[in-house]
Amino acid sequence: MGHPPLEFSDCYSDSPDFRERLKCNENELEKTNKFLKDVIKDGNNVINAIKEYSLAVQKFSQTLQSFQFDFIGDTLTDDEMNIGESTKTVVLTSLSFLQVQNACDLLIKPLEKFRKEQIGVTKERRKKFEKESEKYYSQLDKHMNLSSKKKETQLQEADEQLDKERQTFYESSIEYVYQIQQVQDRKKFDVVEPVLAFLQSILTLNNLTVEMTQDFLPYKQELQLSLQNTRNHFESTREEMEELMKRKKGSAQICIRHSQQATMEGYLYVQEKWALGVTWVKYYCKYFKDSKLFIMVPMEQKTGTKQLTLKSCVRRKTDSTDKRFCFDIETNERCSPVLLQAISEVNRKQWMEAMDGKEPVVELNDLGFKFVRKCINFVETKGLTQEGVYRTVGSNIQVQKLLNAFFDPKCPADVDFNSTDMDIKTITSALKFYLRSLSEPLMTYSLHGELILAAKSENQDYRLGAVHSLVYKLPERNREMLELLIKHLVSVCSHSIENLMTVSNMGVIFGPTLMRAEEETVAAMLDIKFQNIVMEILIEDYSKIFKGPPEETTPPPIPPPRVTPQRRQPITISKRPPRLFPGLQPPVFERK
């Protein structure tokens, strides 16, 4: 069964429901730990008890059969289904004559390492979390019993001590939630890979089972490809989740404020137009997120207090003003934006986070199309065979230099790519940065949910048909840009032998770029792997999808997503096993 994801924001409320969901994940971790102990014990029996080898292998197989991967989220990808079924697929029989070599290195050490470095670390984080929890709530109880008659300095010291304990508790809670979800995801490949290697060693080391080994290879290769894809999805999700965790840590003080208090307050400088010209006036400002009320109290009392209702907040580009740390707000009371200056870069980020601020809007206009076409032309001319193209990241300084020069309002597009010292890494990073900076992702927020549901379907034909139909529900310019980009990615993937960039790699790179979620949550992070699948469908079936709109632009009703993988019939491996996957071509793997 699946467990609901643990949101970092729930760490601050620490509700009974959050504790219950945390307990479910802890119980699942204990099940995994017990399973690993059984596997290690039974594996040792196989290695050490040659006389009872057949019995030990059967018990080992039964242990694998009895275990089922639980997972976070509501749906598995095809690769995760394949991995989840892997412990139930192979039943070992008639293997008493096989010799096991290096089995300890293949099976026991990796599983012990996983228990020590992953489950062990998680248990330590749990102890720290429980210790900080007990310490914080004990301190809270003492704090609530303080008499108001004590000296003000004593009360202030007590408040500061409680705030320190609270912050320590929140950080340990977030770190524990992050660690427990990481180990739940890692076990999909860190547990199965040693088992797979151990089974392979048993098969390949027996001269009497050559035919059996040949029949096992296609299954092994299929599972290895699933493991590699799942690992790629894990890495892309982990990076996004780490960034979310860091942002949540930084916003702890904002999260714990009471609703009746200002969400954010402090000094800001406001640009105002007076009779003698433009000047900057210092105000003490307060912002209330619930009501979107923005109050400005002048420091020199030349004008009265101003109350505005916030509509939006956008960071001001560095080259658009001679002042640093600036951002614009739009209000209901004024027809033009109000330009504000924070006292530092950190302070600007705090104000923008409180106001749900956004980066400067990048539009999908003719200049953007020209930029994308020039980037694509440069890559296809000079970088199609370069190893790791689009995966290797360029210098941020060079990327910003290129973007600022190309989108300079004074002389837009006045950049000759061939005459610059820009390399492939800079060009590809600039292209990805532009696509991520669009005010709305290329595949739009409105279609995000339908595309994710389509990717979760187990019906391959339905997936293709649904994605085909949804592509033609995109705005015309979005679809035109998408077709331009996917055609280019097809060209890149056609040189995967040289550049090592497969369709799966491209899905990992461009899925979150073209289909980012409107709200950053742990649940949205777990859907990244399905964004990647949508990208894989677009690349693999480019000629079908972009040949024209389907007969019906509205896709058929989306079938309910699969929740648990259907169990495969166990494959009994004997002295002369049947062919497992006749006609299956071995996949091409990346060179490390």
Backbone torsions as a table, in degrees:
resi	resn	phi	psi	omega
1	MET	NA	158.5	-179.2
2	GLY	-94.7	151.7	177.0
3	HIS	-111.6	141.6	178.6
4	PRO	-65.7	144.9	179.8
5	PRO	-66.4	152.6	178.0
6	LEU	-96.1	117.4	-179.6
7	GLU	-84.3	139.1	178.5
8	PHE	-61.4	-34.4	-178.2
9	SER	-64.1	-26.3	178.8
10	ASP	-69.0	-19.5	178.6
11	CYS	-61.6	-29.2	-177.5
12	TYR	-78.2	-31.4	177.2
13	SER	-81.1	-33.1	178.8
14	ASP	49.9	47.1	-176.1
15	SER	-77.6	162.5	175.1
16	PRO	-58.2	-36.1	178.8
17	ASP	-64.5	-39.4	176.6
18	PHE	-64.0	-43.0	179.2
19	ARG	-63.3	-36.5	179.7
20	GLU	-67.1	-42.8	178.0
21	ARG	-66.1	-36.2	176.5
22	LEU	-63.9	-38.9	179.2
23	LYS	-63.8	-38.1	177.6
24	CYS	-60.8	-42.9	178.7
25	ASN	-66.8	-36.4	178.3
26	GLU	-66.2	-40.5	178.4
27	ASN	-63.7	-39.7	178.8
28	GLU	-64.8	-36.8	177.8
29	LEU	-65.9	-37.9	177.0
30	GLU	-65.0	-39.2	176.3
31	LYS	-61.2	-43.1	178.7
32	THR	-63.3	-42.2	179.8
33	ASN	-62.6	-42.8	178.5
34	LYS	-65.3	-39.1	178.3
35	PHE	-61.9	-43.9	-179.9
36	LEU	-63.5	-38.9	177.1
37	LYS	-62.1	-40.9	178.8
38	ASP	-64.7	-42.4	-179.9
39	VAL	-63.4	-44.0	180.0
40	ILE	-64.2	-42.9	179.6
41	LYS	-62.3	-46.3	-178.5
42	ASP	-70.0	-33.7	176.0
43	GLY	-63.5	-39.4	176.9
44	ASN	-64.6	-35.6	176.1
45	ASN	-61.6	-39.3	179.1
46	VAL	-64.5	-40.6	-175.8
47	ILE	-73.8	-42.8	-170.2
48	ASN	-91.6	-21.3	-174.7
49	ALA	-113.4	76.5	-178.6
50	ILE	-63.7	-36.9	-178.4
51	LYS	-64.5	-31.1	179.9
52	GLU	-108.5	30.3	-171.5
53	TYR	-61.2	-44.3	-177.1
54	SER	-60.5	-45.2	179.8
55	LEU	-63.9	-41.5	-178.7
56	ALA	-65.1	-40.4	-179.9
57	VAL	-66.5	-38.5	178.2
58	GLN	-63.3	-41.6	177.9
59	LYS	-64.7	-40.9	176.3
60	PHE	-58.7	-44.0	179.1
61	SER	-63.9	-40.4	179.9
62	GLN	-64.5	-36.8	177.9
63	THR	-62.8	-43.1	177.3
64	LEU	-63.4	-39.2	-178.1
65	GLN	-63.6	-33.8	-173.1
66	SER	-80.4	-10.6	-175.7
67	PHE	-99.1	142.6	175.3
68	GLN	-133.0	132.4	177.6
69	PHE	-68.2	123.5	164.2
70	ASP	-86.5	160.5	-172.8
71	PHE	-144.6	161.1	177.5
72	ILE	-94.6	135.8	-177.3
73	GLY	104.5	-174.6	-175.6
74	ASP	-110.3	-7.0	-174.5
75	THR	-148.4	147.3	175.3
76	LEU	-103.4	150.1	170.0
77	THR	-78.4	169.0	176.6
78	ASP	-58.3	-42.0	-179.8
79	ASP	-63.7	-41.7	179.3
80	GLU	-68.5	-35.0	174.4
81	MET	-61.6	-43.1	179.6
82	ASN	-61.6	-42.5	178.7
83	ILE	-68.1	-42.5	-179.3
84	GLY	-62.0	-32.6	-179.6
85	GLU	-84.7	-11.1	-170.4
86	SER	-61.9	-34.9	-179.1
87	THR	-75.4	-10.1	-178.9
88	LYS	-108.0	-1.6	-170.2
89	THR	-86.9	-40.0	-173.1
90	VAL	-106.3	120.8	174.4
91	VAL	-108.3	119.0	-175.4
92	LEU	-89.2	127.0	176.6
93	THR	-139.6	158.0	175.6
94	SER	55.4	45.2	-177.5
95	LEU	-117.5	21.2	-175.0
96	SER	-66.8	-16.9	-175.7
97	PHE	-93.7	-1.3	-175.3
98	LEU	-81.2	145.2	175.3
99	GLN	-100.2	135.3	-179.1
100	VAL	-107.5	120.8	178.8
101	GLN	-119.9	141.0	179.5
102	ASN	57.9	24.0	-177.1
103	ALA	-65.7	-33.4	-179.6
104	CYS	-63.3	-42.8	178.9
105	ASP	-67.8	-32.8	-176.5
106	LEU	-79.0	-38.5	-171.1
107	LEU	-115.4	-57.2	-169.2
108	ILE	-67.2	-50.4	-176.7
109	LYS	-62.5	-45.3	178.3
110	PRO	-61.6	-39.0	-179.7
111	LEU	-71.0	-38.6	175.8
112	GLU	-64.8	-38.3	177.6
113	LYS	-62.8	-41.0	178.8
114	PHE	-64.5	-42.6	179.5
115	ARG	-63.9	-39.3	-176.8
116	LYS	-76.5	-48.7	-172.2
117	GLU	-84.8	-23.4	-178.6
118	GLN	-107.6	-62.1	-178.9
119	ILE	-67.5	-39.5	178.9
120	GLY	-62.1	-45.1	178.1
121	VAL	-61.9	-39.8	179.6
122	THR	-62.8	-40.2	178.3
123	LYS	-65.2	-37.7	176.9
124	GLU	-64.4	-40.8	176.8
125	ARG	-63.2	-36.2	178.7
126	ARG	-64.9	-43.9	178.1
127	LYS	-60.3	-43.1	178.8
128	LYS	-62.7	-42.4	179.9
129	PHE	-62.1	-46.6	-179.4
130	GLU	-66.0	-36.4	178.7
131	LYS	-66.0	-47.1	-179.9
132	GLU	-66.9	-34.3	177.8
133	SER	-63.1	-48.5	-180.0
134	GLU	-64.0	-39.9	-179.2
135	LYS	-65.2	-42.8	-178.0
136	TYR	-67.2	-46.9	-176.4
137	TYR	-71.2	-29.5	173.2
138	SER	-65.4	-44.2	177.7
139	GLN	-63.4	-38.2	179.8
140	LEU	-63.1	-43.5	179.1
141	ASP	-61.6	-42.9	178.3
142	LYS	-63.9	-40.0	-177.6
143	HIS	-64.3	-38.8	-178.1
144	MET	-69.8	-20.1	-179.8
145	ASN	-92.3	1.1	178.3
146	LEU	-64.5	140.6	177.9
147	SER	-80.1	140.0	178.6
148	SER	-72.5	-8.1	-179.4
149	LYS	-84.1	-7.2	178.2
150	LYS	-66.0	164.6	179.7
151	LYS	-63.3	148.4	-178.5
152	GLU	-59.8	-38.3	-179.8
153	THR	-64.1	-38.8	178.7
154	GLN	-65.9	-40.4	179.0
155	LEU	-66.1	-39.9	178.6
156	GLN	-64.4	-42.8	177.4
157	GLU	-61.1	-39.4	178.3
158	ALA	-65.5	-40.2	178.3
159	ASP	-62.5	-45.0	-179.3
160	GLU	-63.8	-40.5	179.1
161	GLN	-63.7	-40.5	178.8
162	LEU	-66.0	-41.3	178.4
163	ASP	-61.3	-39.9	178.8
164	LYS	-63.8	-44.2	178.8
165	GLU	-64.3	-39.7	-179.7
166	ARG	-63.6	-43.7	-179.1
167	GLN	-64.2	-41.9	178.1
168	THR	-61.8	-40.6	178.8
169	PHE	-64.8	-43.8	-179.8
170	TYR	-62.3	-43.0	-179.2
171	GLU	-64.3	-42.9	178.5
172	SER	-65.3	-34.4	178.5
173	SER	-66.4	-45.5	179.8
174	ILE	-64.3	-43.9	179.8
175	GLU	-62.9	-37.1	179.0
176	TYR	-68.5	-43.7	177.6
177	VAL	-60.7	-42.9	178.9
178	TYR	-62.2	-45.9	-177.3
179	GLN	-65.4	-42.0	-175.5
180	ILE	-69.5	-32.1	177.8
181	GLN	-76.8	-31.8	177.3
182	GLN	-66.4	-42.9	-178.2
183	VAL	-69.3	-30.4	176.4
184	GLN	-64.7	-37.2	179.5
185	ASP	-77.3	-38.9	-176.3
186	ARG	-65.0	-31.5	-174.8
187	LYS	-63.4	-21.4	-179.6
188	LYS	-59.7	-34.2	179.1
189	PHE	-113.7	-30.1	-178.7
190	ASP	-70.1	-22.6	177.6
191	VAL	-91.6	-41.3	-174.3
192	VAL	-74.1	-35.6	-177.0
193	GLU	-60.0	-47.6	177.4
194	PRO	-62.4	-39.0	178.7
195	VAL	-62.9	-42.5	179.6
196	LEU	-63.1	-43.2	179.3
197	ALA	-65.1	-38.3	179.3
198	PHE	-65.0	-45.3	178.0
199	LEU	-61.4	-39.7	179.6
200	GLN	-64.2	-38.9	-179.9
201	SER	-65.4	-38.1	178.2
202	ILE	-61.1	-41.5	-175.7
203	LEU	-74.5	-42.5	-172.8
204	THR	-78.0	-21.5	-177.0
205	LEU	-86.4	3.5	179.6
206	ASN	-109.3	114.8	-178.3
207	ASN	-66.0	-20.1	-177.9
208	LEU	-85.6	-3.4	-176.2
209	THR	-123.4	40.7	179.7
210	VAL	-62.4	-44.7	-179.0
211	GLU	-63.7	-39.8	177.6
212	MET	-62.1	-40.2	179.4
213	THR	-63.5	-41.2	179.1
214	GLN	-63.7	-35.9	178.7
215	ASP	-72.5	-26.9	-179.9
216	PHE	-77.7	-25.8	-174.4
217	LEU	-57.9	-47.4	-179.7
218	PRO	-59.7	-40.6	177.8
219	TYR	-63.6	-42.4	178.0
220	LYS	-60.8	-43.4	-178.3
221	GLN	-67.2	-38.9	177.2
222	GLU	-63.1	-43.5	179.9
223	LEU	-68.3	-37.6	177.2
224	GLN	-62.0	-39.9	177.7
225	LEU	-64.1	-41.0	176.9
226	SER	-63.4	-40.2	178.4
227	LEU	-63.8	-41.7	179.8
228	GLN	-65.5	-42.6	179.0
229	ASN	-64.6	-42.4	-179.8
230	THR	-65.4	-38.1	176.8
231	ARG	-63.2	-42.0	178.2
232	ASN	-61.7	-44.0	177.8
233	HIS	-61.9	-39.9	-179.3
234	PHE	-62.3	-44.8	-178.2
235	GLU	-63.1	-43.3	-179.7
236	SER	-66.3	-39.2	179.0
237	THR	-69.2	-39.5	-178.3
238	ARG	-61.2	-42.8	-179.2
239	GLU	-62.9	-43.6	179.4
240	GLU	-64.8	-40.0	-177.7
241	MET	-68.7	-35.8	176.6
242	GLU	-63.0	-42.9	178.2
243	GLU	-62.4	-42.1	178.5
244	LEU	-63.1	-41.4	179.5
245	MET	-62.0	-43.7	-179.8
246	LYS	-63.4	-41.3	179.0
247	ARG	-65.9	-38.0	179.4
248	LYS	-67.1	-37.3	176.3
249	LYS	-61.2	-45.4	-177.6
250	GLY	-66.8	-23.9	-175.9
251	SER	-99.9	16.5	-174.9
252	ALA	-59.4	-42.6	-176.6
253	GLN	-65.0	-34.0	178.5
254	ILE	-71.2	-38.6	-175.3
255	CYS	-65.6	-30.1	-171.9
256	ILE	-96.3	4.4	178.0
257	ARG	-69.7	148.4	176.2
258	HIS	-78.4	152.9	-173.3
259	SER	-64.4	-28.1	-177.5
260	GLN	-77.6	-9.8	178.3
261	GLN	-96.5	161.9	178.2
262	ALA	-65.0	136.8	177.4
263	THR	-66.6	-37.0	179.5
264	MET	-149.8	141.1	176.7
265	GLU	-151.2	156.0	-179.9
266	GLY	155.6	-174.9	-177.0
267	TYR	-84.7	136.5	174.0
268	LEU	-137.6	149.9	173.3
269	TYR	-101.6	133.1	-174.6
270	VAL	-117.3	130.4	177.5
271	GLN	-80.0	124.7	-179.6
272	GLU	-129.6	147.7	178.6
273	LYS	-100.8	114.2	178.0
274	TRP	-108.5	178.0	-177.5
275	ALA	-62.1	-33.7	-178.0
276	LEU	-87.9	-1.6	179.4
277	GLY	133.0	-166.8	-178.8
278	VAL	-86.9	135.1	179.2
279	THR	-140.7	163.4	178.8
280	TRP	-109.3	126.6	-176.4
281	VAL	-115.3	136.7	-178.1
282	LYS	-88.3	129.2	178.7
283	TYR	-128.9	151.9	166.5
284	TYR	-98.3	118.5	-170.3
285	CYS	-114.3	148.3	174.6
286	LYS	-130.5	140.4	177.8
287	TYR	-128.1	128.8	178.5
288	PHE	-110.1	111.5	-171.9
289	LYS	-66.1	-38.9	-176.2
290	ASP	-61.0	-44.1	-178.0
291	SER	-98.5	-5.2	-176.5
292	LYS	59.6	26.1	-179.6
293	LEU	-84.3	131.1	-179.8
294	PHE	-121.2	114.5	-175.4
295	ILE	-108.5	131.5	-179.4
296	MET	-120.5	116.2	179.4
297	VAL	-107.2	114.3	-177.4
298	PRO	-67.8	142.5	-178.5
299	MET	-80.7	-27.2	-176.8
300	GLU	-100.7	1.4	174.9
301	GLN	57.3	25.7	176.6
302	LYS	-78.5	-25.5	177.0
303	THR	-129.4	162.8	-177.4
304	GLY	-79.7	172.8	176.4
305	THR	-64.3	138.0	-179.0
306	LYS	-113.9	137.4	177.2
307	GLN	-121.0	123.1	-178.4
308	LEU	-124.9	154.3	177.3
309	THR	-108.5	118.2	-173.4
310	LEU	-71.5	135.8	171.9
311	LYS	-106.8	-43.7	-179.7
312	SER	-159.3	164.3	179.9
313	CYS	-139.6	130.0	-176.7
314	VAL	-136.1	134.8	176.1
315	ARG	-66.4	136.6	178.6
316	ARG	-84.7	133.1	177.6
317	LYS	-62.2	145.6	-176.8
318	THR	-60.9	-38.4	-175.5
319	ASP	-84.8	4.9	-177.8
320	SER	-96.6	-4.3	179.0
321	THR	-154.5	156.0	-179.5
322	ASP	-86.5	0.2	177.9
323	LYS	-99.5	151.4	175.9
324	ARG	-92.9	165.0	171.5
325	PHE	61.0	36.7	-175.2
326	CYS	-97.7	152.4	171.8
327	PHE	-152.9	155.1	-178.5
328	ASP	-105.7	145.7	170.3
329	ILE	-126.8	141.2	172.8
330	GLU	-103.2	137.1	-176.9
331	THR	-128.8	162.7	178.5
332	ASN	-72.0	-26.5	-173.7
333	GLU	-84.8	-20.6	-176.4
334	ARG	-121.6	142.2	-177.9
335	CYS	-79.5	-23.4	-179.7
336	SER	-113.6	154.7	-179.7
337	PRO	-64.5	153.5	176.2
338	VAL	-100.8	124.1	-179.4
339	LEU	-91.5	121.7	-178.1
340	LEU	-117.8	151.4	176.7
341	GLN	-125.2	122.5	176.7
342	ALA	-81.9	172.3	-176.3
343	ILE	-88.8	-10.3	177.4
344	SER	-163.9	170.5	178.0
345	GLU	-66.2	-40.2	177.8
346	VAL	-62.8	-42.9	179.8
347	ASN	-63.6	-38.6	177.0
348	ARG	-62.5	-42.8	178.7
349	LYS	-62.0	-37.2	179.0
350	GLN	-65.5	-43.6	178.3
351	TRP	-64.6	-43.9	-178.3
352	MET	-66.2	-37.0	177.9
353	GLU	-66.8	-41.8	178.4
354	ALA	-63.2	-35.4	-177.8
355	MET	-93.6	9.6	-176.3
356	ASP	55.2	45.3	-177.0
357	GLY	-69.0	158.7	-179.4
358	LYS	-124.6	162.0	174.4
359	GLU	-73.0	161.9	178.4
360	PRO	-54.1	136.1	-175.0
361	VAL	-68.9	131.4	173.2
362	VAL	-110.7	121.7	-175.6
363	GLU	-93.6	154.5	176.4
364	LEU	-89.9	78.3	-175.0
365	ASN	-114.7	-174.6	-178.0
366	ASP	-61.1	-36.6	179.4
367	LEU	-65.1	-39.0	176.8
368	GLY	-63.3	-42.2	177.7
369	PHE	-61.6	-41.4	-179.5
370	LYS	-63.8	-40.2	178.8
371	PHE	-63.4	-47.3	-178.4
372	VAL	-62.3	-42.7	-179.5
373	ARG	-63.7	-39.3	179.8
374	LYS	-67.6	-37.9	177.2
375	CYS	-64.3	-45.4	-179.0
376	ILE	-63.0	-44.3	-179.8
377	ASN	-61.9	-39.6	179.7
378	PHE	-65.0	-45.0	-178.9
379	VAL	-65.5	-44.6	-177.2
380	GLU	-70.3	-22.1	178.4
381	THR	-83.9	-38.1	-170.2
382	LYS	-122.7	-12.7	-170.3
383	GLY	-131.7	12.5	-176.8
384	LEU	-62.1	-33.2	-176.9
385	THR	-99.6	6.4	-178.8
386	GLN	-74.4	129.6	-177.0
387	GLU	-63.2	130.0	177.5
388	GLY	75.9	21.0	179.2
389	VAL	-58.5	134.8	-175.5
390	TYR	76.4	-20.4	176.4
391	ARG	-88.4	-33.5	179.7
392	THR	-79.1	131.7	-174.1
393	VAL	-96.2	137.4	178.2
394	GLY	-88.0	175.9	179.8
395	SER	-68.1	130.9	178.2
396	ASN	-59.6	-37.5	-178.8
397	ILE	-63.9	-46.0	-179.6
398	GLN	-67.1	-37.0	179.0
399	VAL	-63.2	-47.7	179.6
400	GLN	-65.3	-36.0	178.0
401	LYS	-61.5	-43.7	179.3
402	LEU	-65.8	-46.2	-178.4
403	LEU	-64.5	-43.6	-179.9
404	ASN	-62.6	-39.2	-179.8
405	ALA	-68.9	-41.2	-175.7
406	PHE	-72.2	-40.8	-176.3
407	PHE	-97.9	18.5	176.5
408	ASP	-62.4	119.6	-177.2
409	PRO	-61.6	-22.5	-179.5
410	LYS	-73.8	-37.9	178.7
411	CYS	-144.7	69.4	-175.7
412	PRO	-61.9	144.0	175.3
413	ALA	65.4	11.7	-178.6
414	ASP	-86.1	60.2	-179.4
415	VAL	-136.0	126.1	175.4
416	ASP	-98.1	106.6	-176.0
417	PHE	-58.5	-37.7	-175.4
418	ASN	-72.3	-22.1	-177.1
419	SER	-93.8	-6.3	-179.7
420	THR	-89.2	171.4	177.1
421	ASP	-93.7	18.8	-179.0
422	MET	-71.4	139.3	176.5
423	ASP	-102.7	-179.7	-178.1
424	ILE	-60.1	-40.5	-178.7
425	LYS	-59.8	-40.4	179.8
426	THR	-66.9	-42.9	-178.0
427	ILE	-64.6	-48.2	-178.3
428	THR	-66.1	-37.9	178.6
429	SER	-67.2	-38.0	177.8
430	ALA	-65.2	-39.3	177.9
431	LEU	-63.0	-45.9	179.4
432	LYS	-64.6	-39.6	-179.9
433	PHE	-63.1	-42.0	178.9
434	TYR	-61.0	-46.1	-178.1
435	LEU	-65.4	-35.9	178.0
436	ARG	-72.4	-23.3	-174.8
437	SER	-88.1	-3.5	178.7
438	LEU	-59.3	144.0	-178.3
439	SER	-58.7	-29.9	173.6
440	GLU	-136.4	139.7	-177.9
441	PRO	-56.9	155.3	-174.4
442	LEU	-56.9	-34.0	-178.0
443	MET	-97.0	12.9	169.0
444	THR	61.5	147.0	177.9
445	TYR	-67.0	-34.4	-174.1
446	SER	-64.9	-29.3	-179.1
447	LEU	-99.4	0.1	-174.0
448	HIS	-58.9	-48.3	-177.4
449	GLY	-63.4	-41.7	-179.7
450	GLU	-66.4	-37.5	178.5
451	LEU	-66.8	-40.4	178.3
452	ILE	-64.2	-43.8	178.7
453	LEU	-62.4	-38.8	178.0
454	ALA	-62.3	-41.7	-179.6
455	ALA	-67.8	-25.9	-178.9
456	LYS	-80.4	-12.6	-179.3
457	SER	-67.1	142.3	177.8
458	GLU	-85.1	-9.0	179.7
459	ASN	-86.5	111.2	-175.4
460	GLN	-62.7	-42.3	-179.6
461	ASP	-64.9	-38.4	178.5
462	TYR	-64.5	-42.7	178.8
463	ARG	-52.9	-51.7	-177.8
464	LEU	-61.4	-46.4	-178.7
465	GLY	-63.3	-41.0	-179.1
466	ALA	-67.1	-45.0	178.6
467	VAL	-63.4	-41.0	177.2
468	HIS	-56.7	-48.8	-178.4
469	SER	-65.6	-42.3	-177.4
470	LEU	-68.4	-31.1	176.9
471	VAL	-59.2	-36.7	-178.2
472	TYR	-86.6	5.8	168.5
473	LYS	-97.0	-5.3	176.5
474	LEU	-70.1	153.8	170.3
475	PRO	-56.4	150.5	-172.3
476	GLU	-56.7	-44.6	-177.5
477	ARG	-69.2	-35.5	176.0
478	ASN	-62.0	-43.8	-179.1
479	ARG	-67.2	-36.9	179.1
480	GLU	-64.7	-43.2	178.5
481	MET	-66.8	-40.7	-179.9
482	LEU	-62.1	-43.6	179.9
483	GLU	-63.8	-41.5	178.1
484	LEU	-59.9	-44.9	-177.2
485	LEU	-70.6	-45.9	-177.0
486	ILE	-64.9	-38.7	177.0
487	LYS	-58.4	-39.8	178.1
488	HIS	-66.8	-42.2	-179.5
489	LEU	-66.2	-33.7	174.4
490	VAL	-60.3	-41.9	178.9
491	SER	-64.4	-41.1	178.9
492	VAL	-63.6	-45.5	-177.6
493	CYS	-67.6	-24.9	178.9
494	SER	-67.3	-14.9	177.1
495	HIS	-108.9	30.0	-174.4
496	SER	-64.1	-25.3	178.9
497	ILE	-64.2	-36.9	179.6
498	GLU	-85.8	-46.7	-173.6
499	ASN	-92.5	-6.3	177.7
500	LEU	61.6	22.4	179.8
501	MET	-106.4	101.6	-179.5
502	THR	-87.1	174.9	177.5
503	VAL	-60.9	-39.7	178.7
504	SER	-62.5	-40.9	177.0
505	ASN	-59.9	-43.8	-178.9
506	MET	-65.7	-35.5	176.7
507	GLY	-61.9	-42.6	-180.0
508	VAL	-64.1	-38.2	-175.9
509	ILE	-76.9	-45.5	-171.3
510	PHE	-99.6	-11.3	178.4
511	GLY	-58.4	-58.5	179.1
512	PRO	-65.6	-22.6	-179.5
513	THR	-73.1	-43.8	-175.4
514	LEU	-92.9	-15.4	-174.9
515	MET	-132.7	38.0	-177.9
516	ARG	-63.9	145.9	-179.0
517	ALA	-75.4	154.2	-178.1
518	GLU	-70.3	-31.1	-179.7
519	GLU	-125.4	134.2	-178.6
520	GLU	-87.5	106.2	175.9
521	THR	-133.8	168.7	177.1
522	VAL	-63.5	-39.0	178.7
523	ALA	-60.4	-39.7	178.3
524	ALA	-66.5	-37.0	177.7
525	MET	-61.6	-38.1	-178.7
526	LEU	-70.4	-17.6	177.5
527	ASP	-86.3	-3.4	-178.4
528	ILE	-58.8	-37.3	-178.0
529	LYS	-62.9	-29.1	178.1
530	PHE	-80.5	-28.4	170.6
531	GLN	-61.7	-41.6	179.2
532	ASN	-62.0	-38.0	179.6
533	ILE	-65.1	-39.1	176.8
534	VAL	-59.4	-42.4	178.3
535	MET	-63.8	-39.7	178.7
536	GLU	-62.0	-40.6	178.5
537	ILE	-63.0	-44.1	-178.8
538	LEU	-61.4	-39.5	-177.9
539	ILE	-75.2	-47.2	-175.8
540	GLU	-67.1	-33.2	-176.7
541	ASP	-115.3	36.0	-178.3
542	TYR	-55.2	-47.0	-175.2
543	SER	-65.0	-30.9	179.1
544	LYS	-78.5	-41.8	-173.8
545	ILE	-72.0	-41.6	-172.8
546	PHE	-99.4	11.8	175.6
547	LYS	-74.3	-19.4	179.5
548	GLY	157.7	165.9	-179.3
549	PRO	-67.3	150.8	175.7
550	PRO	-68.3	168.1	-178.6
551	GLU	-61.8	-38.6	175.6
552	GLU	-115.6	120.1	-177.1
553	THR	-74.9	-13.8	177.2
554	THR	-98.3	121.4	-177.7
555	PRO	-67.7	155.7	176.5
556	PRO	-62.7	164.5	-179.6
557	PRO	-53.7	135.2	-177.7
558	ILE	-73.7	123.2	179.0
559	PRO	-66.2	154.4	-179.8
560	PRO	-59.9	138.6	-179.0
561	PRO	-67.0	148.8	176.5
562	ARG	-70.8	140.3	-179.5
563	VAL	-105.0	-41.9	176.9
564	THR	-128.3	141.9	-179.0
565	PRO	-68.7	141.1	174.6
566	GLN	-69.4	138.4	-176.5
567	ARG	-75.0	129.5	175.4
568	ARG	-73.4	155.3	170.7
569	GLN	-67.7	130.2	180.0
570	PRO	-58.9	141.4	178.3
571	ILE	-96.7	111.0	-179.0
572	THR	-83.8	118.1	-179.9
573	ILE	-97.6	114.3	177.0
574	SER	-118.3	-161.4	-177.3
575	LYS	-65.8	-33.9	177.9
576	ARG	-129.3	81.6	-176.2
577	PRO	-77.2	160.5	174.5
578	PRO	-73.0	160.1	174.3
579	ARG	-67.8	128.5	-174.2
580	LEU	-77.1	-52.3	-176.1
581	PHE	-132.8	75.8	-178.2
582	PRO	-61.0	134.1	176.6
583	GLY	85.4	-4.7	-179.0
584	LEU	-72.8	124.7	179.2
585	GLN	-85.5	134.6	178.7
586	PRO	-60.7	135.9	178.6
587	PRO	-71.4	161.4	177.4
588	VAL	-93.2	124.4	-178.4
589	PHE	-102.6	157.5	179.7
590	GLU	-74.9	147.0	170.3
591	ARG	-80.6	136.5	179.7
592	LYS	-80.8	NA	NA
